[in-house]
Amino acid sequence: MLLEVLTPERKLFTGEVYGVQLPGIDGSFEVLNRHAPLIAALGKGKMKVLKDKVQAEYFQIEGGFVEVLRNKATVLVEGASLIS
């Protein structure tokens, strides 16, 4: 699945991933390969990018939206930073 994470200032992440865990406004959820089409609002919290079944990167996000369509997830957030 292709993942793009965009802020108003720049593209924060783009690449093929196994999945992504997101903080929805009503609770966290996960999007994996070949997920059904979806648009959801995101709250503040931790986003986990699953590069494969073992490696992951974490981002602190400030809220926004996610769109999943044709095996591509686009995360549009007000602000985000990589957590090391």
PEWO-V752130 format. One line per field, one symbol per residue. burial: + if it has 9 or more other C-alpha atoms within 8 Angstrom, else -. A space follows every 50 residues. Layout:
BEGIN
burial = ???
END
This chain:
BEGIN
burial = +++++++---++-+--++++++++---+---+--------++++++++++ ++---++++++++++++++-++++++++++----
END
